[in-house]
């Protein structure tokens, strides 16, 4: 295979509309810069596929616009994705923005206990209030996110034991960190803690792990507001006409043994109708082959919340064109 047989693929990225720090416009411009660098150093720059998969919201890609559109590109809306030709060389490399979501769902383990798990949807239609009513459900989930975070902030401020001794948080400060997000997460609380107490925490993720964790009574997400995983997969595959994907299998659930092990968990999600799996390790490649799942490559990018090394990987994952074509063909089939 030659370099022409590969593309750059990051089909799992979060914007500042959920719990990332980059706007969708920044992702697009960073991708274009990557293409420009490719033109400068080689004859055949690679196409880039970028999936915007915010938690329980599609506002970023639904509202994508450039107030000062760069001359080197224009948007071509497709069904399930937006194509952005980058007219800077004879090859005209393309940036394809795949419309996605990371849906929060609930799945019962082998002991009958519910656990929150995420399912990524790629190439989906826009959710709405009238036609598919999905937006109403997403709004409820995100209202409960805010309620949950307020409970977490209040608990951190009132506890005086262990790591919490001396910590004081105000919701108004956390809300400024949240900014335009419709789907705020614990990372926003972690970032606020890190900014207020830099001598106690190394980063937002460090604060998140040490202080915004399961030791808090408000940590667990309200189950009643979530789709169960079967319904969530059906919403992605049938209602929104997209492709459902198992993301970050290595941390999809808190204790995989409660689901009979990793392979049993994958097998169960396949029975529920999932179509793809994010390739995070060799095990995932094996499951893709064993269960005939579409291989999907992504970083689970969160902008400045990520390490410097992970940020560099945002547009460095190279995938064979054939594998990416498999995904895009499935998306196109859903629309016909």
Residue pairs with C-beta under 8 A, 6 or more apart in sequence:
1 320
3 42
3 44
3 46
4 44
5 320
5 321
5 322
6 46
6 318
6 319
6 320
6 321
7 46
7 47
7 48
7 49
7 318
7 319
7 320
7 321
7 324
8 34
8 46
8 47
8 48
8 49
8 315
8 316
8 317
8 318
8 319
9 48
9 49
9 296
9 297
9 298
9 317
9 318
9 319
9 324
10 48
10 49
10 50
10 51
10 297
10 298
10 299
10 301
10 314
10 315
10 317
11 49
11 50
11 51
11 53
11 98
11 100
11 120
11 122
11 245
11 278
11 296
11 297
11 298
11 327
12 51
12 53
12 100
12 102
12 120
12 247
12 248
12 278
12 296
12 298
12 299
12 300
12 301
13 20
13 27
13 50
13 51
13 52
13 53
13 298
13 299
13 300
13 301
13 314
14 20
14 52
14 53
14 54
14 55
14 102
14 300
14 301
14 302
14 303
15 22
15 23
15 24
15 27
15 52
15 54
15 60
15 303
16 22
16 23
16 179
16 180
16 181
16 303
17 24
17 54
17 57
17 59
17 60
17 180
17 181
17 182
17 183
18 54
18 55
18 56
18 57
18 60
18 102
18 181
18 182
18 183
18 184
18 185
19 55
19 181
19 183
19 184
19 185
19 187
19 188
19 302
19 305
20 54
20 301
20 302
20 303
20 305
21 302
21 303
21 304
21 305
22 30
22 301
22 303
22 304
23 60
24 52
24 60
24 61
24 64
25 64
25 66
26 303
27 50
27 52
27 301
28 50
28 64
28 84
28 95
28 97
29 70
30 314
30 315
31 48
31 50
31 95
31 315
32 70
32 72
32 73
32 84
32 86
32 95
34 48
34 315
35 45
35 46
35 48
35 86
35 88
35 93
35 95
36 86
36 88
38 45
38 46
38 93
39 45
39 88
39 89
39 93
43 91
44 91
45 89
45 91
45 93
46 93
46 318
47 93
47 94
47 95
47 96
48 93
48 94
48 95
48 96
48 315
49 95
49 96
49 98
49 324
50 95
50 96
50 97
50 98
51 97
51 98
51 100
51 120
51 122
51 298
52 60
52 61
52 97
52 98
52 99
52 100
53 100
53 101
53 102
53 120
53 121
53 122
53 247
53 298
54 60
54 101
54 102
54 183
55 101
55 102
55 104
55 118
55 183
55 185
56 101
56 102
56 103
56 104
56 138
56 141
56 142
56 145
56 183
57 101
57 138
57 142
57 182
57 183
58 99
58 100
58 101
58 124
58 126
58 127
59 182
61 82
61 97
61 99
61 100
62 126
64 75
64 82
64 97
72 86
72 87
72 88
73 84
73 85
73 86
73 87
73 95
74 84
74 85
75 82
75 83
75 84
76 82
76 83
76 84
76 85
79 125
79 332
79 335
80 98
80 99
80 122
80 123
80 124
80 125
80 241
80 242
80 331
80 332
80 334
80 335
81 96
81 97
81 98
81 99
81 123
81 328
81 331
82 96
82 97
82 99
83 94
83 95
83 96
83 97
84 94
84 95
84 96
84 97
85 92
85 94
85 95
86 92
86 93
86 94
86 95
96 328
98 122
98 123
98 331
99 122
99 123
99 124
99 125
99 126
99 242
100 120
100 121
100 122
100 123
100 124
100 242
101 120
101 121
101 124
101 127
101 236
101 240
102 118
102 119
102 120
102 121
102 247
103 118
103 119
103 120
103 121
103 227
103 232
103 235
103 236
104 116
104 118
104 141
104 221
104 226
104 227
105 116
105 117
105 118
105 119
105 226
105 227
105 228
105 229
105 231
105 232
105 233
106 114
106 115
106 116
106 117
106 223
106 226
106 227
106 228
106 229
107 114
107 115
107 117
107 228
107 229
107 253
107 259
108 114
108 115
109 115
109 253
109 258
109 259
110 258
110 259
110 260
111 258
113 258
114 223
115 253
115 254
115 258
116 220
116 221
116 223
116 226
117 229
117 252
117 253
118 247
118 248
118 252
119 229
119 232
119 233
119 236
119 244
119 245
119 246
119 247
119 269
119 274
120 244
120 245
120 246
120 247
120 278
120 296
120 298
121 235
121 236
121 240
121 242
121 243
121 244
121 245
122 242
122 243
122 245
122 276
122 296
122 327
122 331
123 241
123 242
123 243
123 327
123 328
123 330
123 331
123 334
124 236
124 240
124 241
124 242
125 132
125 240
125 241
125 242
127 134
127 135
127 138
127 240
128 134
128 135
129 135
129 136
132 239
132 240
134 235
134 239
134 240
137 225
137 227
140 225
141 183
141 225
141 226
142 182
142 183
142 184
143 225
144 221
144 222
144 225
145 183
145 184
145 185
145 221
146 184
147 222
148 218
148 221
148 222
149 174
149 184
149 185
149 186
149 188
149 189
150 171
151 217
151 218
152 186
152 189
152 212
152 216
152 218
152 219
153 169
153 170
153 171
153 174
153 189
154 171
154 218
155 216
155 217
155 218
156 164
156 167
156 169
156 189
156 193
156 211
156 212
156 216
157 167
157 168
157 169
157 170
159 167
163 210
163 211
164 211
167 193
167 197
167 211
169 189
169 192
169 193
169 196
173 192
173 196
174 188
174 189
174 192
177 188
177 189
177 191
177 192
177 195
178 184
178 188
181 188
186 208
186 212
187 204
187 205
187 208
187 302
187 305
189 207
189 208
189 212
190 201
190 204
190 205
190 206
190 207
190 208
190 209
190 211
190 212
191 204
191 207
191 305
193 200
193 201
193 204
193 207
193 211
193 212
194 201
194 202
194 203
194 204
194 206
194 207
197 207
200 207
201 207
201 210
201 211
204 305
205 305
212 219
213 219
214 220
226 232
227 235
229 269
229 272
230 272
230 273
232 244
233 244
233 269
233 272
233 273
233 274
234 273
236 242
236 243
236 244
237 243
237 244
237 273
237 275
237 334
241 334
241 335
242 331
242 334
243 275
243 276
243 294
243 327
243 330
243 331
243 334
244 273
244 274
244 275
244 276
245 274
245 275
245 276
245 277
245 278
245 294
245 296
246 252
246 266
246 269
246 274
246 276
246 277
246 278
246 293
247 278
247 298
247 300
248 278
248 280
248 300
249 262
249 265
249 266
249 277
249 278
249 280
249 281
249 283
249 284
249 287
250 280
250 281
252 265
253 259
253 265
256 262
256 265
259 265
259 268
262 283
263 287
266 277
266 287
266 291
267 291
270 291
270 293
274 293
275 293
275 294
275 330
276 288
276 293
276 294
276 295
276 296
276 327
277 284
277 287
277 288
277 291
277 293
277 294
277 295
277 296
278 284
278 296
278 297
278 298
279 285
279 288
279 295
279 296
279 297
284 295
285 295
287 293
288 294
288 295
294 323
294 326
294 327
294 330
295 319
295 323
295 326
296 327
297 317
297 319
298 317
299 306
299 310
299 313
299 314
299 317
301 310
301 311
301 314
303 311
304 311
